[in-house]
Amino acid sequence: MASIPIFIQENVALRNLTSFKVGGAARYFAEPTTIEELREILAWRKEQNQKQELPYFVLGRGSNLVIADMGYPGLIIHLGKSFAKISLEGERMLCQAGTQLHTAVSTAVEVGLAGIENLGGIPGTLGGGAFINAGAYDQELCQVIESVRTIDIQGAETIRTNAECEFSYRHSGLMNRQEIIVEVTLHLRYDEPQRLRTQMNSILLKRREKQPLELPNAGSMFKRPPGKFAGSLIEASGLKGLRVGDAQISEKHANFVVNLGSATSADIWNLTEQVIHIVQRDHGVTLEREVIFLQ
């Protein structure tokens, strides 16, 4: 068996790499700085698989994620600041996967490129955003993604068009492929920077007023049911403030679960199970979690 590359660590705590601040450690953790290092990490994982299957998960900012209290038994690949470059080519913006989504939005606004200004304040990365087709306030990334560049588990590179990504609401076909997004190309359109800046700032103000940004959370917990809003259903069932341990349905926005200080991933799961059951009982609607529970 190959030795562990020097940039792969063992038993690395993950809680502080997620916005919810919960969860255990990763058996293996790697933060590549180049595509070649990423390929070396994948080659090492492939060799481990000859002995026993080693699962992997690609981590961006951990803003849509709950990690199990027992940790993750496989390999976490963290695409961070080394994969955060942005380049502009006319109306196109090329963003590496680790680029913070809000940074991309701010950059686009400042140079007068429209199409993502309503996504300001979303705490994830472009890679993660493309993976789940992130969206807010009537904008989704699928509306502006031209292509994504991926590396598969064999180390081969592919460029997938928007159609090949098979986007739908909070979903992409990339979820079903063993490929890692390393770059996203957005096709935006020219507009007046001041108008875009005003719109982005309006969205940021709405977020501050309506969302519990002062407490650890993972954004909207549940997907929007067809023709309805998850938060409205949860609130109508009188569930604001409902707690399991230190996990609580936000008093400010019912589709947010917040960590009051020492919540566990089990607390969050059990709380959301209660919410799903009660909303189904009261409204006949089965809520589906948007946040990924990793174990």
Backbone as CSV, one residue per row, in Angstrom:
resi,resn,N_x,N_y,N_z,CA_x,CA_y,CA_z,C_x,C_y,C_z
1,MET,0.837,-1.198,0.000,0.000,0.000,0.000,0.868,1.242,0.000
2,ALA,0.379,2.299,-0.691,1.136,3.542,-0.733,1.079,4.237,0.619
3,SER,2.150,4.945,0.950,2.154,5.727,2.177,1.220,6.914,2.017
4,ILE,0.815,7.500,3.139,-0.098,8.629,3.099,0.659,9.859,2.607
5,PRO,0.178,10.527,1.568,0.827,11.764,1.126,0.905,12.760,2.274
6,ILE,1.910,13.598,2.262,2.134,14.506,3.393,0.996,15.491,3.586
7,PHE,0.205,15.736,2.555,-0.887,16.707,2.708,-2.206,16.036,3.092
8,ILE,-2.163,14.761,3.480,-3.341,14.102,4.044,-3.120,13.923,5.542
9,GLN,-4.040,14.469,6.329,-3.963,14.368,7.780,-4.960,13.325,8.276
10,GLU,-4.737,12.854,9.490,-5.637,11.875,10.090,-6.351,12.470,11.295
11,ASN,-7.599,12.042,11.494,-8.403,12.399,12.659,-8.450,13.914,12.888
12,VAL,-8.961,14.614,11.888,-9.044,16.068,11.930,-10.450,16.504,12.326
13,ALA,-10.554,17.348,13.358,-11.846,17.868,13.808,-12.486,18.709,12.702
14,LEU,-13.798,18.549,12.524,-14.492,19.220,11.430,-15.478,20.286,11.881
15,ARG,-15.852,20.296,13.133,-16.945,21.165,13.562,-16.713,22.629,13.219
16,ASN,-15.472,23.092,13.342,-15.203,24.500,13.059,-15.068,24.798,11.571
17,LEU,-15.196,23.766,10.744,-15.202,23.966,9.301,-16.621,23.956,8.742
18,THR,-17.607,23.941,9.639,-19.001,23.992,9.230,-19.689,25.170,9.902
19,SER,-20.721,25.693,9.253,-21.430,26.840,9.808,-22.288,26.468,11.006
20,PHE,-22.644,25.184,11.149,-23.468,24.740,12.277,-22.641,24.498,13.538
21,LYS,-21.336,24.327,13.378,-20.424,24.099,14.501,-20.779,22.837,15.283
22,VAL,-21.073,21.753,14.556,-21.333,20.466,15.203,-20.573,19.384,14.437
23,GLY,-20.455,18.215,15.068,-19.881,17.067,14.381,-18.528,16.644,14.915
24,GLY,-18.128,15.443,14.516,-16.874,14.865,14.974,-15.734,15.090,13.994
25,ALA,-14.804,14.141,13.976,-13.577,14.278,13.182,-13.635,13.432,11.916
26,ALA,-12.822,13.808,10.952,-12.659,13.018,9.731,-11.533,12.020,9.926
27,ARG,-11.733,10.800,9.450,-10.660,9.803,9.514,-9.438,10.310,8.747
28,TYR,-9.707,10.838,7.559,-8.640,11.448,6.755,-9.129,12.806,6.257
29,PHE,-8.200,13.729,6.139,-8.538,15.093,5.714,-7.435,15.611,4.803
30,ALA,-7.837,16.168,3.662,-6.851,16.695,2.726,-7.321,18.034,2.182
31,GLU,-6.385,18.950,2.057,-6.673,20.265,1.485,-5.671,20.528,0.362
32,PRO,-5.975,20.035,-0.841,-5.026,20.203,-1.951,-4.878,21.669,-2.329
33,THR,-3.701,21.999,-2.846,-3.444,23.371,-3.292,-3.389,23.466,-4.814
34,THR,-3.332,22.313,-5.485,-3.287,22.284,-6.947,-4.105,21.104,-7.454
35,ILE,-4.402,21.131,-8.752,-5.094,20.010,-9.380,-4.246,18.746,-9.282
36,GLU,-2.945,18.889,-9.418,-2.073,17.713,-9.340,-2.113,17.090,-7.952
37,GLU,-2.143,17.916,-6.920,-2.278,17.359,-5.565,-3.615,16.662,-5.413
38,LEU,-4.663,17.240,-5.980,-5.974,16.600,-5.925,-5.923,15.238,-6.601
39,ARG,-5.268,15.157,-7.748,-5.142,13.867,-8.441,-4.352,12.873,-7.590
40,GLU,-3.326,13.349,-6.907,-2.528,12.454,-6.062,-3.364,11.926,-4.899
41,ILE,-4.198,12.792,-4.340,-5.091,12.371,-3.252,-6.058,11.304,-3.750
42,LEU,-6.627,11.507,-4.924,-7.571,10.535,-5.479,-6.881,9.215,-5.817
43,ALA,-5.632,9.296,-6.281,-4.885,8.073,-6.571,-4.617,7.297,-5.283
44,TRP,-4.300,8.014,-4.213,-4.072,7.364,-2.914,-5.358,6.693,-2.437
45,ARG,-6.487,7.404,-2.582,-7.768,6.812,-2.174,-8.070,5.559,-2.979
46,LYS,-7.784,5.594,-4.271,-8.036,4.438,-5.118,-7.258,3.226,-4.620
47,GLU,-6.037,3.444,-4.183,-5.238,2.339,-3.676,-5.796,1.808,-2.356
48,GLN,-6.313,2.705,-1.507,-6.934,2.255,-0.254,-8.132,1.367,-0.536
49,ASN,-8.839,1.674,-1.621,-10.041,0.920,-1.963,-9.761,-0.532,-2.324
50,GLN,-8.514,-0.837,-2.646,-8.165,-2.229,-2.933,-8.262,-3.080,-1.673
51,LYS,-8.181,-2.402,-0.536,-8.291,-3.109,0.751,-9.704,-2.985,1.309
52,GLN,-10.225,-1.764,1.316,-11.566,-1.515,1.850,-12.074,-0.198,1.285
53,GLU,-13.335,-0.178,0.897,-13.912,1.034,0.311,-13.762,2.225,1.260
54,LEU,-13.180,3.301,0.750,-12.976,4.514,1.537,-13.869,5.605,0.960
55,PRO,-14.963,5.935,1.635,-15.842,6.991,1.119,-15.134,8.339,1.151
56,TYR,-15.632,9.254,0.340,-15.061,10.600,0.349,-16.171,11.632,0.249
57,PHE,-15.854,12.838,0.670,-16.805,13.947,0.583,-16.010,15.210,0.332
58,VAL,-16.518,16.049,-0.588,-15.849,17.304,-0.903,-16.470,18.420,-0.078
59,LEU,-15.643,19.110,0.691,-16.096,20.150,1.611,-15.680,21.522,1.101
60,GLY,-16.641,22.433,1.057,-16.332,23.820,0.752,-16.295,24.608,2.051
61,ARG,-17.327,25.430,2.269,-17.399,26.195,3.515,-18.252,25.496,4.569
62,GLY,-18.810,24.332,4.241,-19.591,23.590,5.224,-20.844,24.321,5.660
63,SER,-21.436,25.088,4.742,-22.581,25.930,5.121,-23.930,25.278,4.878
64,ASN,-23.945,24.096,4.317,-25.200,23.380,4.064,-25.054,21.943,4.546
65,LEU,-24.419,21.805,5.710,-23.926,20.496,6.121,-24.029,20.288,7.627
66,VAL,-24.457,19.083,8.004,-24.398,18.640,9.396,-23.577,17.358,9.429
67,ILE,-22.488,17.372,10.159,-21.602,16.206,10.247,-21.954,15.407,11.492
68,ALA,-21.984,14.097,11.365,-22.364,13.225,12.475,-21.465,13.435,13.677
69,ASP,-22.030,13.238,14.859,-21.263,13.393,16.095,-20.087,12.427,16.151
70,MET,-20.247,11.261,15.543,-19.171,10.270,15.524,-18.114,10.597,14.474
71,GLY,-18.354,11.641,13.683,-17.391,12.017,12.667,-17.651,11.326,11.349
72,TYR,-16.674,11.406,10.459,-16.795,10.837,9.121,-15.720,9.785,8.934
73,PRO,-16.086,8.566,8.553,-15.122,7.459,8.510,-14.249,7.424,7.256
74,GLY,-14.428,8.392,6.382,-13.687,8.379,5.128,-12.751,9.559,4.976
75,LEU,-12.649,10.031,3.745,-11.726,11.103,3.367,-12.508,12.378,3.063
76,ILE,-12.189,13.451,3.770,-12.731,14.771,3.469,-11.716,15.513,2.609
77,ILE,-12.167,15.976,1.437,-11.328,16.786,0.561,-11.831,18.218,0.642
78,HIS,-11.017,19.084,1.194,-11.430,20.474,1.415,-10.835,21.367,0.339
79,LEU,-11.711,21.931,-0.492,-11.268,22.882,-1.508,-11.422,24.285,-0.921
80,GLY,-10.311,24.845,-0.480,-10.338,26.119,0.211,-9.736,27.257,-0.586
81,LYS,-8.921,28.070,0.092,-8.432,29.317,-0.511,-7.517,29.089,-1.709
82,SER,-6.922,27.916,-1.819,-6.080,27.639,-2.992,-6.910,27.411,-4.250
83,PHE,-8.208,27.211,-4.077,-9.123,27.026,-5.205,-10.164,28.142,-5.183
84,ALA,-9.709,29.378,-5.092,-10.642,30.498,-4.939,-10.366,31.652,-5.898
85,LYS,-9.770,31.349,-7.037,-9.446,32.410,-7.995,-10.648,32.713,-8.898
86,ILE,-10.764,33.994,-9.252,-11.802,34.464,-10.168,-11.125,35.147,-11.350
87,SER,-11.596,34.873,-12.557,-11.119,35.610,-13.723,-12.316,35.990,-14.581
88,LEU,-12.183,37.125,-15.266,-13.270,37.663,-16.070,-12.892,37.649,-17.539
89,GLU,-13.843,37.229,-18.373,-13.676,37.249,-19.819,-14.957,37.791,-20.428
90,GLY,-15.026,39.118,-20.564,-16.256,39.735,-21.038,-17.394,39.494,-20.073
91,GLU,-18.481,38.901,-20.556,-19.629,38.614,-19.697,-19.486,37.292,-18.948
92,ARG,-18.366,36.638,-19.133,-18.145,35.372,-18.446,-17.264,35.564,-17.217
93,MET,-17.631,34.850,-16.154,-16.851,34.844,-14.923,-16.439,33.411,-14.635
94,LEU,-15.138,33.155,-14.576,-14.616,31.829,-14.271,-14.209,31.809,-12.809
95,CYS,-14.844,30.946,-12.044,-14.610,30.875,-10.598,-14.149,29.479,-10.217
96,GLN,-13.024,29.394,-9.523,-12.633,28.100,-8.991,-13.624,27.682,-7.905
97,ALA,-13.697,26.387,-7.662,-14.757,25.824,-6.824,-14.759,26.344,-5.397
98,GLY,-13.583,26.720,-4.882,-13.511,27.206,-3.509,-13.843,28.670,-3.348
99,THR,-14.185,29.354,-4.439,-14.555,30.768,-4.368,-15.810,30.937,-3.536
100,GLN,-15.778,31.854,-2.576,-16.971,32.117,-1.799,-18.030,32.737,-2.712
101,LEU,-19.245,32.239,-2.598,-20.318,32.710,-3.469,-20.527,34.210,-3.310
102,HIS,-20.475,34.701,-2.089,-20.676,36.139,-1.891,-19.550,36.946,-2.535
103,THR,-18.332,36.411,-2.540,-17.225,37.096,-3.205,-17.485,37.193,-4.699
104,ALA,-17.986,36.123,-5.295,-18.323,36.139,-6.714,-19.413,37.165,-6.998
105,VAL,-20.432,37.200,-6.133,-21.516,38.166,-6.305,-20.972,39.595,-6.232
106,SER,-20.168,39.884,-5.220,-19.612,41.234,-5.056,-18.753,41.632,-6.246
107,THR,-17.950,40.676,-6.729,-17.102,40.958,-7.891,-17.942,41.275,-9.114
108,ALA,-18.979,40.485,-9.351,-19.854,40.708,-10.507,-20.536,42.066,-10.417
109,VAL,-21.030,42.390,-9.244,-21.733,43.663,-9.055,-20.804,44.843,-9.339
110,GLU,-19.588,44.778,-8.844,-18.657,45.896,-8.985,-18.275,46.155,-10.433
111,VAL,-18.267,45.117,-11.273,-17.907,45.316,-12.682,-19.141,45.394,-13.581
112,GLY,-20.331,45.418,-12.980,-21.549,45.578,-13.747,-22.008,44.344,-14.482
113,LEU,-21.913,43.184,-13.833,-22.404,41.943,-14.419,-23.588,41.446,-13.596
114,ALA,-24.715,41.279,-14.246,-25.956,40.920,-13.570,-26.271,39.442,-13.714
115,GLY,-27.076,38.953,-12.777,-27.551,37.575,-12.838,-27.421,36.826,-11.536
116,ILE,-26.569,37.339,-10.622,-26.388,36.660,-9.332,-26.473,37.625,-8.153
117,GLU,-26.894,38.871,-8.388,-26.909,39.869,-7.316,-27.832,39.497,-6.158
118,ASN,-28.866,38.681,-6.418,-29.775,38.263,-5.347,-29.193,37.147,-4.480
119,LEU,-28.045,36.617,-4.881,-27.416,35.536,-4.129,-26.398,36.064,-3.114
120,GLY,-26.292,37.372,-3.003,-25.384,37.957,-2.019,-25.719,37.488,-0.613
121,GLY,-24.695,37.180,0.153,-24.892,36.763,1.539,-25.010,35.269,1.730
122,ILE,-25.199,34.495,0.648,-25.201,33.038,0.798,-23.779,32.610,1.168
123,PRO,-23.605,31.875,2.257,-22.254,31.633,2.789,-21.470,30.485,2.154
124,GLY,-21.969,29.883,1.105,-21.287,28.732,0.521,-20.255,29.107,-0.524
125,THR,-19.783,28.107,-1.251,-18.813,28.300,-2.323,-19.492,28.062,-3.675
126,LEU,-18.801,28.448,-4.747,-19.341,28.210,-6.084,-19.427,26.712,-6.372
127,GLY,-18.448,25.937,-5.918,-18.506,24.500,-6.141,-19.706,23.872,-5.465
128,GLY,-19.875,24.190,-4.186,-21.019,23.663,-3.453,-22.326,24.194,-3.995
129,GLY,-22.326,25.480,-4.387,-23.535,26.070,-4.929,-23.965,25.422,-6.227
130,ALA,-22.997,25.121,-7.087,-23.320,24.436,-8.333,-23.808,23.019,-8.063
131,PHE,-23.189,22.370,-7.091,-23.533,20.984,-6.754,-24.997,20.853,-6.365
132,ILE,-25.509,21.824,-5.577,-26.902,21.753,-5.126,-27.818,22.719,-5.870
133,ASN,-27.273,23.457,-6.847,-28.032,24.499,-7.535,-28.606,25.483,-6.528
134,ALA,-27.721,26.174,-5.841,-28.126,27.146,-4.831,-28.929,28.279,-5.461
135,GLY,-29.823,28.844,-4.670,-30.624,29.943,-5.171,-31.292,30.705,-4.048
136,ALA,-31.796,31.874,-4.386,-32.523,32.705,-3.425,-33.174,33.856,-4.175
137,TYR,-34.342,34.283,-3.682,-35.009,35.472,-4.213,-35.107,35.435,-5.752
138,ASP,-35.618,34.310,-6.247,-35.927,34.129,-7.674,-34.703,34.030,-8.575
139,GLN,-33.546,33.835,-8.016,-32.359,33.544,-8.821,-31.788,32.203,-8.395
140,GLU,-31.338,31.411,-9.377,-30.654,30.150,-9.122,-29.389,30.122,-9.961
141,LEU,-28.385,29.434,-9.467,-27.137,29.364,-10.216,-27.318,28.718,-11.582
142,CYS,-28.261,27.786,-11.694,-28.458,27.114,-12.978,-28.851,28.080,-14.078
143,GLN,-29.370,29.244,-13.706,-29.771,30.235,-14.701,-28.568,30.899,-15.367
144,VAL,-27.405,30.839,-14.715,-26.229,31.545,-15.240,-25.014,30.645,-15.428
145,ILE,-25.077,29.396,-14.976,-23.938,28.490,-15.173,-23.874,28.087,-16.643
146,GLU,-22.750,28.342,-17.248,-22.517,27.920,-18.632,-21.926,26.519,-18.668
147,SER,-20.961,26.272,-17.757,-20.324,24.956,-17.697,-19.631,24.781,-16.359
148,VAL,-19.309,23.541,-16.036,-18.485,23.243,-14.871,-17.356,22.319,-15.308
149,ARG,-16.210,22.512,-14.691,-15.072,21.628,-14.951,-14.939,20.695,-13.757
150,THR,-14.820,19.416,-14.018,-14.756,18.430,-12.940,-13.544,17.518,-13.119
151,ILE,-13.166,16.883,-12.009,-12.162,15.831,-11.998,-12.840,14.585,-11.440
152,ASP,-12.800,13.470,-12.177,-13.441,12.270,-11.644,-12.472,11.517,-10.734
153,ILE,-12.953,10.451,-10.127,-12.147,9.757,-9.120,-10.942,9.038,-9.724
154,GLN,-10.892,8.967,-11.056,-9.714,8.421,-11.725,-8.720,9.521,-12.076
155,GLY,-9.110,10.785,-11.820,-8.235,11.913,-12.115,-8.455,12.531,-13.476
156,ALA,-9.450,12.058,-14.219,-9.713,12.570,-15.562,-10.562,13.830,-15.500
157,GLU,-10.259,14.769,-16.374,-10.958,16.053,-16.406,-12.093,16.041,-17.424
158,THR,-13.212,16.660,-17.054,-14.360,16.774,-17.945,-14.945,18.177,-17.814
159,ILE,-15.388,18.741,-18.925,-16.139,19.992,-18.889,-17.583,19.667,-19.250
160,ARG,-18.496,19.958,-18.330,-19.906,19.635,-18.530,-20.697,20.910,-18.797
161,THR,-21.523,20.875,-19.824,-22.386,22.002,-20.140,-23.503,22.100,-19.101
162,ASN,-24.213,23.205,-19.149,-25.357,23.386,-18.251,-26.341,22.220,-18.393
163,ALA,-26.651,21.848,-19.620,-27.614,20.759,-19.838,-27.124,19.451,-19.253
164,GLU,-25.826,19.194,-19.376,-25.259,17.950,-18.854,-25.265,17.909,-17.328
165,CYS,-25.377,19.081,-16.706,-25.429,19.116,-15.234,-26.803,18.724,-14.697
166,GLU,-27.815,18.721,-15.557,-29.162,18.261,-15.188,-29.665,18.952,-13.920
167,PHE,-29.734,20.262,-13.993,-30.171,21.039,-12.839,-31.674,20.949,-12.629
168,SER,-32.063,20.967,-11.366,-33.457,21.146,-10.983,-33.432,21.861,-9.630
169,TYR,-34.577,22.009,-9.011,-34.641,22.752,-7.756,-33.763,22.091,-6.686
170,ARG,-32.762,22.822,-6.222,-31.804,22.389,-5.186,-31.207,21.009,-5.498
171,HIS,-30.924,20.793,-6.761,-30.397,19.493,-7.173,-29.634,19.643,-8.480
172,SER,-28.670,18.774,-8.661,-28.005,18.650,-9.959,-27.644,17.199,-10.183
173,GLY,-27.447,16.854,-11.442,-27.015,15.505,-11.770,-25.629,15.196,-11.251
174,LEU,-24.880,16.241,-10.883,-23.538,16.044,-10.337,-23.581,15.297,-9.004
175,MET,-24.715,15.342,-8.337,-24.862,14.611,-7.081,-24.776,13.105,-7.298
176,ASN,-25.067,12.690,-8.522,-25.082,11.256,-8.821,-23.828,10.794,-9.554
177,ARG,-22.865,11.683,-9.715,-21.630,11.347,-10.410,-20.457,11.377,-9.437
178,GLN,-19.498,10.538,-9.650,-18.289,10.557,-8.813,-17.280,11.521,-9.444
179,GLU,-17.655,12.792,-9.406,-16.833,13.849,-9.976,-16.746,15.002,-8.986
180,ILE,-15.615,15.680,-8.992,-15.384,16.811,-8.099,-15.349,18.079,-8.938
181,ILE,-16.194,19.031,-8.606,-16.211,20.309,-9.312,-14.972,21.106,-8.920
182,VAL,-14.218,21.570,-9.911,-13.029,22.376,-9.623,-13.149,23.793,-10.177
183,GLU,-14.079,24.015,-11.111,-14.256,25.357,-11.663,-15.662,25.494,-12.223
184,VAL,-16.223,26.686,-12.085,-17.565,26.984,-12.589,-17.472,28.217,-13.477
185,THR,-18.032,28.145,-14.673,-18.080,29.292,-15.579,-19.500,29.837,-15.607
186,LEU,-19.641,31.118,-15.250,-20.930,31.791,-15.253,-21.019,32.710,-16.460
187,HIS,-22.150,32.721,-17.120,-22.400,33.646,-18.231,-23.419,34.664,-17.737
188,LEU,-22.934,35.860,-17.442,-23.762,36.921,-16.891,-24.100,37.919,-17.999
189,ARG,-24.628,39.064,-17.629,-24.967,40.089,-18.627,-24.633,41.469,-18.056
190,TYR,-24.284,42.370,-18.924,-23.911,43.703,-18.482,-25.119,44.473,-17.959
191,ASP,-24.859,45.261,-16.908,-25.900,46.106,-16.318,-25.197,47.241,-15.580
192,GLU,-25.992,48.153,-15.057,-25.455,49.313,-14.352,-24.977,48.910,-12.948
193,PRO,-23.686,49.087,-12.638,-23.166,48.665,-11.332,-23.930,49.232,-10.144
194,GLN,-24.327,50.502,-10.221,-25.023,51.089,-9.080,-26.377,50.430,-8.846
195,ARG,-27.081,50.104,-9.924,-28.356,49.408,-9.765,-28.149,48.043,-9.130
196,LEU,-27.124,47.338,-9.576,-26.835,46.014,-9.025,-26.407,46.116,-7.571
197,ARG,-25.624,47.144,-7.253,-25.167,47.333,-5.874,-26.355,47.605,-4.949
198,THR,-27.284,48.430,-5.422,-28.481,48.728,-4.632,-29.306,47.469,-4.405
199,GLN,-29.459,46.656,-5.454,-30.224,45.416,-5.332,-29.549,44.443,-4.372
200,MET,-28.227,44.265,-4.505,-27.506,43.353,-3.615,-27.633,43.805,-2.163
201,ASN,-27.468,45.096,-1.919,-27.555,45.602,-0.547,-28.957,45.430,0.021
202,SER,-29.971,45.546,-0.837,-31.348,45.315,-0.395,-31.539,43.868,0.049
203,ILE,-30.963,42.943,-0.705,-31.040,41.522,-0.349,-30.300,41.254,0.958
204,LEU,-29.122,41.841,1.118,-28.350,41.647,2.348,-29.119,42.168,3.549
205,LEU,-29.820,43.293,3.387,-30.623,43.841,4.481,-31.768,42.900,4.833
206,LYS,-32.420,42.329,3.813,-33.492,41.363,4.063,-32.973,40.173,4.855
207,ARG,-31.788,39.697,4.486,-31.218,38.560,5.206,-30.988,38.910,6.673
208,ARG,-30.417,40.062,6.920,-30.142,40.452,8.312,-31.423,40.595,9.117
209,GLU,-32.476,41.103,8.476,-33.734,41.343,9.185,-34.517,40.062,9.443
210,LYS,-34.446,39.110,8.498,-35.334,37.950,8.553,-34.662,36.656,8.989
211,GLN,-33.329,36.590,8.934,-32.649,35.330,9.201,-31.802,35.425,10.472
212,PRO,-31.668,34.323,11.204,-30.929,34.326,12.480,-29.416,34.226,12.266
213,LEU,-28.853,35.235,11.636,-27.445,35.187,11.265,-26.518,35.261,12.472
214,GLU,-27.074,35.620,13.623,-26.247,35.760,14.826,-25.941,34.419,15.492
215,LEU,-26.590,33.342,15.053,-26.393,32.023,15.648,-25.942,31.027,14.576
216,PRO,-25.144,30.005,14.963,-24.737,28.990,13.998,-25.947,28.283,13.380
217,ASN,-25.946,28.171,12.062,-27.041,27.514,11.354,-26.524,27.060,9.994
218,ALA,-27.365,26.398,9.242,-26.967,25.920,7.915,-27.911,26.425,6.845
219,GLY,-28.471,27.616,7.068,-29.401,28.164,6.086,-30.744,27.455,6.150
220,SER,-31.495,27.524,5.070,-32.812,26.897,5.039,-32.676,25.398,5.282
221,MET,-33.395,24.904,6.272,-33.292,23.483,6.620,-34.063,22.610,5.649
222,PHE,-35.225,23.097,5.194,-36.083,22.271,4.339,-36.267,22.914,2.967
223,LYS,-36.409,22.063,1.962,-36.704,22.542,0.622,-38.112,23.126,0.579
224,ARG,-38.356,23.984,-0.393,-39.676,24.592,-0.553,-40.621,23.588,-1.199
225,PRO,-41.717,23.227,-0.526,-42.690,22.321,-1.154,-43.373,23.037,-2.324
226,PRO,-43.798,22.306,-3.333,-44.464,22.936,-4.478,-45.638,23.822,-4.056
227,GLY,-45.581,25.075,-4.445,-46.674,26.004,-4.164,-46.772,26.489,-2.740
228,LYS,-45.811,26.128,-1.907,-45.875,26.510,-0.496,-44.492,26.945,-0.019
229,PHE,-44.424,27.400,1.231,-43.158,27.742,1.854,-42.994,26.921,3.125
230,ALA,-41.850,26.264,3.254,-41.623,25.415,4.422,-41.744,26.212,5.718
231,GLY,-41.150,27.409,5.736,-41.194,28.218,6.957,-42.603,28.561,7.381
232,SER,-43.471,28.855,6.417,-44.860,29.201,6.742,-45.599,28.010,7.338
233,LEU,-45.354,26.817,6.778,-46.001,25.615,7.311,-45.527,25.318,8.728
234,ILE,-44.226,25.450,8.946,-43.658,25.181,10.273,-44.202,26.180,11.293
235,GLU,-44.251,27.440,10.891,-44.779,28.460,11.801,-46.253,28.243,12.086
236,ALA,-47.032,27.865,11.058,-48.464,27.626,11.241,-48.726,26.481,12.210
237,SER,-47.755,25.565,12.313,-47.893,24.457,13.267,-47.410,24.853,14.666
238,GLY,-47.053,26.106,14.844,-46.657,26.603,16.161,-45.305,26.091,16.628
239,LEU,-44.400,25.841,15.685,-43.137,25.191,16.038,-41.964,26.146,16.243
240,LYS,-42.154,27.420,16.030,-41.057,28.345,16.328,-40.649,28.196,17.786
241,GLY,-39.344,28.078,18.004,-38.844,27.933,19.372,-38.764,26.505,19.862
242,LEU,-39.304,25.537,19.099,-39.220,24.132,19.491,-37.760,23.723,19.622
243,ARG,-37.441,22.990,20.697,-36.053,22.612,20.954,-35.895,21.120,21.180
244,VAL,-34.753,20.625,20.752,-34.243,19.325,21.173,-32.800,19.589,21.569
245,GLY,-32.499,19.449,22.851,-31.179,19.837,23.319,-30.939,21.297,23.025
246,ASP,-29.813,21.621,22.406,-29.511,23.004,22.054,-29.783,23.305,20.587
247,ALA,-30.507,22.419,19.923,-30.976,22.694,18.567,-32.378,23.269,18.666
248,GLN,-32.631,24.374,17.965,-33.917,25.060,18.099,-34.416,25.555,16.739
249,ILE,-35.740,25.461,16.547,-36.352,26.133,15.411,-36.293,27.620,15.705
250,SER,-35.680,28.363,14.817,-35.446,29.779,15.066,-36.740,30.544,15.359
251,GLU,-36.673,31.432,16.339,-37.794,32.323,16.640,-37.934,33.386,15.558
252,LYS,-36.891,33.570,14.773,-36.865,34.630,13.764,-37.355,34.135,12.410
253,HIS,-36.988,32.907,12.050,-37.355,32.328,10.751,-37.547,30.836,10.949
254,ALA,-38.774,30.363,10.721,-39.126,28.989,11.085,-38.445,27.931,10.230
255,ASN,-37.855,28.301,9.098,-37.160,27.298,8.282,-35.671,27.274,8.589
256,PHE,-35.281,27.865,9.699,-33.897,27.803,10.145,-33.834,27.051,11.468
257,VAL,-32.896,26.121,11.556,-32.551,25.501,12.837,-31.255,26.143,13.295
258,VAL,-31.212,26.544,14.560,-30.028,27.215,15.078,-29.405,26.389,16.204
259,ASN,-28.116,26.595,16.371,-27.366,25.960,17.452,-27.234,26.978,18.576
260,LEU,-27.898,26.719,19.691,-27.880,27.659,20.807,-26.581,27.617,21.596
261,GLY,-25.705,26.683,21.274,-24.414,26.655,21.945,-23.737,25.301,21.948
262,SER,-24.483,24.273,22.310,-23.865,22.950,22.401,-24.724,21.873,21.746
263,ALA,-25.403,22.231,20.680,-26.223,21.255,19.958,-25.344,20.160,19.373
264,THR,-25.911,18.980,19.225,-25.239,17.871,18.556,-25.949,17.623,17.226
265,SER,-25.305,16.870,16.357,-25.965,16.537,15.093,-27.205,15.684,15.361
266,ALA,-27.158,14.858,16.406,-28.325,14.055,16.759,-29.486,14.950,17.193
267,ASP,-29.186,16.023,17.940,-30.230,16.982,18.319,-30.894,17.562,17.078
268,ILE,-30.078,17.953,16.112,-30.604,18.588,14.898,-31.454,17.603,14.109
269,TRP,-30.964,16.373,13.976,-31.726,15.357,13.246,-33.060,15.077,13.944
270,ASN,-33.027,14.884,15.241,-34.249,14.551,15.969,-35.245,15.703,15.948
271,LEU,-34.743,16.922,16.018,-35.632,18.081,15.933,-36.306,18.137,14.567
272,THR,-35.544,17.941,13.511,-36.140,17.999,12.174,-37.086,16.829,11.927
273,GLU,-36.824,15.682,12.544,-37.770,14.568,12.451,-39.116,14.954,13.058
274,GLN,-39.077,15.637,14.195,-40.318,16.098,14.810,-41.055,17.066,13.906
275,VAL,-40.324,17.980,13.322,-40.939,18.973,12.436,-41.600,18.286,11.241
276,ILE,-40.900,17.348,10.618,-41.454,16.636,9.466,-42.757,15.939,9.854
277,HIS,-42.753,15.276,11.008,-43.941,14.545,11.467,-45.106,15.493,11.724
278,ILE,-44.864,16.586,12.422,-45.948,17.499,12.801,-46.510,18.226,11.583
279,VAL,-45.652,18.668,10.674,-46.134,19.354,9.471,-46.932,18.392,8.587
280,GLN,-46.494,17.152,8.500,-47.263,16.153,7.741,-48.633,15.945,8.376
281,ARG,-48.662,15.862,9.694,-49.938,15.683,10.414,-50.868,16.874,10.225
282,ASP,-50.306,18.067,10.323,-51.138,19.276,10.301,-51.533,19.721,8.900
283,HIS,-50.654,19.507,7.935,-50.874,20.106,6.613,-50.856,19.103,5.457
284,GLY,-50.532,17.855,5.749,-50.481,16.862,4.692,-49.336,17.058,3.720
285,VAL,-48.299,17.746,4.165,-47.125,18.030,3.337,-45.908,17.375,3.983
286,THR,-45.163,16.620,3.201,-43.945,15.995,3.707,-42.748,16.863,3.352
287,LEU,-42.143,17.461,4.347,-40.980,18.315,4.124,-39.746,17.456,3.831
288,GLU,-38.901,17.980,2.969,-37.653,17.311,2.616,-36.478,18.178,3.028
289,ARG,-35.534,17.578,3.741,-34.377,18.352,4.184,-33.562,18.843,2.988
290,GLU,-33.129,20.096,3.068,-32.204,20.653,2.082,-30.768,20.470,2.537
291,VAL,-30.555,20.558,3.852,-29.226,20.420,4.433,-28.770,18.967,4.346
292,ILE,-27.492,18.779,4.030,-26.902,17.440,3.919,-26.462,16.962,5.304
293,PHE,-26.890,15.766,5.687,-26.432,15.128,6.921,-25.383,14.091,6.532
294,LEU,-24.156,14.321,6.956,-23.042,13.466,6.540,-22.617,12.559,7.678
295,GLN,-22.557,11.247,7.375,-22.133,10.312,8.421,-21.445,9.100,7.797
